[in-house]
Amino acid sequence: MSRPPTAAQRRVIDAADPVTGRLKGTQTQLAALVKWGFAFRHPRPPHDHFLTPAGHRIREAEQPATPTPETGTPAAPGVFAARVGGEEEPPDTGPARAREVRSAWQGLLELRRMTSADGVTDRPCGWERTHLVQAAALALEAAGHRPAGPDPAGYRVRGTPQPEAVSVHEPDPEALRACAATLEGAGWQVGEHTEPRTRARYLLASPRRA
C-alpha cells in the first residue's frame, strides 16, 4: 500500500541520514511514513525509524545529482558520498572530510548492529548489498586508503557484471593487498585476480553472509 508522499513527508525523507536511512520527525509523520511503506520502525529499542527500499527510491529520485559510483559523478552539495576513486571533481580533503567519513562509517556500523538478528557489526547489512560500490568505498576511505584522483595512483572501486561483487583496482601491489585486508576486516570476501589483457592485479570483493 503506497502513494506519493506529501510535501511534509518528502522533507522528512530528504533529511534522512544518507548512509543509514535513519529518520527524524514527529511521531505522526513517522507513523504515516510507515503506513505508506516508506519507513519501518525498528523492533529493538530505541525503536528508531528507517527508510524502506521504497523510501530510499523516493529520496534518490528527489536528489538526482547523487553520485553514480560506477562513473564517479560528484555528489550534490550537502550529500555525502564515499570516494570511489577517479572522480573528476573530488571533494575537498581535510578535517571536515575526515569527520564526514568517520561519521558515515560509524553510522553504517550502527545500521549493521540494528538490522542484524544478533546485533553484530562484522557483516555487511542490507543497505551495503544494494549499494555495493559505495559500501566498499566507504570501508576503504574510512580506513585511510588513498582514492585515485585524476592520476592513476590510488584505489578505484567499480561495479561488475557479477551479482554482489565489486572490483577494486590499485596500481601499487602493496596498497592493493592493504585494501584487501581492510575489506576482509570489514566483512567482505576478497580474492585477487589478474586482468587477462593488461595482466594488472585487482580485487574482487563480495559482502560476507556468515
N, C-alpha and C positions, 0 to 999 in steps of 0.2 A: 504494500500500500504506500504510494508515494505521489507527490505532486511538486511542482516548482516551489522552492522556499520563498517566503515573504521577504521583503527588503530587510526587516529586522533580523530574521533568521539568517539571511545571507551575510549580514555583517558579523554575526557570531561565527558562522562557518569560516569566513575570510580571516577572522582573528585567531583561528585555531593554531596551535603550535605546529610549525611546518614539518617537524620530524615525527612527533608522537601523535599528532591529531587531537591532543587534549583540548577540551573546550572550556570556556569561561562564559557564564551568563546567568540570568535568573533561573530559578527552578522551573518557572513557567516556560521560558524559552527552551531550556534543555529538554523538558518533557515533550514539548511539541516536536523538537528535532528527533527524539526517539520515536514518537508516534508515527512520523512520516518516513522513518527509515534512514535518516541522515546521521544518526548518532546512536550509541549504545551506552548504557550505564554499567560500569564495571561491577561485577558481583562482590568484590572484596573491598573492605574499607581502604581509603576514604570514599569509595563509590564515585570516583570521578567519571566524567563523560568524555567519550572519544568519538571521532568521526568514523562512520562505517565506510566501506568502499564507495557507496553512493555519495556520501558526504565529501569524500576526497575528490570524486569526479566533479562535483559542483564547485569545490574550491579551486581545482586546477583549471576549470573552464572559466572561472572568474579572473584568473591570473594567467593569461595566455603567454606572458613573457617568462614564465617559469622555465628554467633550462631543460632542454632535452639532453640528457647526459651523453648520448652517443655522439653528438655534434659539438658539445662543449659550449652551447649558446649561453651568453651571460644571463644571470638572473635579473629579474626586475628589482628595482630599488626596494630594500627592506625585506626581500625574500631570501632566506638563507639557502645556499646550495653548496654542498661539498665540492672541492676541486677534483674534477675527473682527469685533469691534465690536458694541455693543448688548447685551452680557452684563448680566443682571440683577444679578449679583454678581461684578463684575470682580475679578481677582486684585490683591493689593497691588502698588503701584508702588514703585520704589526700587532700590537697588544689587543686592539679591538677585534681583529680577525681571530686571534688566538682564543679570546674569550668566547666568541660566537661558536667556534669549533668545539671547544670544551663543553659548552652548554648543550650543543646539539648531541654530542656523544653521551653525556650524562642523561639527557632526555631519552635517547634511544635505549640505554641500559634500563632505565625505569620502565619504558614501554615493554621491553623483554620481560622484566620481572612481573609486571601487572597482567600480561597476556599469556604467560606460560602457566600450565596447570600446577607445576611445582615451585613456581616463583624463582626459577634460576635465571641467570643473566648470561650464561656462557653459550647460548644457542641463539641464532638469528630468529627474529619473530616474523609474523605475517607481513608487516609493512616492508621489511627488508626483502622478502621473497617477491614482492610486487614492485620493488624499486631497487633491483639488484645493483645497477651501476652506482647509484647514489649511495647505497648502503656500503658497498666495498670501498668506495672513495672516501666516505666519512671515516671508516676504520683506519684507512691509511693516513689521511690528513691528521686525524686526532692523535695518531702515534708519532707524528712529526716527520713523516716521509715527505720528500720534495716532489710536488706535482710538476709535470712538464709545462713550460711556458711556450713562447714562440720557438725556442731552441729545442732540440730533441732530448736534452738531459732531463731526467725526472720520470715519474710514473705516468702512465696513461691507462685509464680503466675504460673498457668498451664492452658493449653488449655482444653476444654471439648468437648464432642460429640455434645453439643447444639450449634446451629448456633449463632454467635455473642455473645458468653459468655465465660468468663474465671472464674476459681476458684482461690480464694486467701486463703491460709492456714497460720495460725499463732497460735502457741500453747497458747500464753498468751491472755486471753479473752479481757482484756483492750486494748492491742495492736491491736487485731482483730477489735474491734469497732473503734479504731482510723483510721485503714486502710479504713474501710467502710466510715467514714466521709470524708477522703481525696478523695476517688474515687467519692463520691457523689458531692463534691465540684468541681471535675474536669469534671463533666458532665456525670457520669456513673449512671445507675440504679443498686442498690445494694440490695441484700437480704441475710439474714443469714440463714444457713441451718445446719442440723446435719447429719454426716456420719452414715448410718444405722448400720454398723458393729462396728466401734470404738466409736461412739457417740461423736466424736470430732466435734466442730463447725467450719464452714468455710463460706466464702462469695461466692456468685455467682454474677458476675458483667457483665453488658452489656452496650455498648455505648448508651446514650440517643439520641433520634432523634429530640425531640422538647422540 
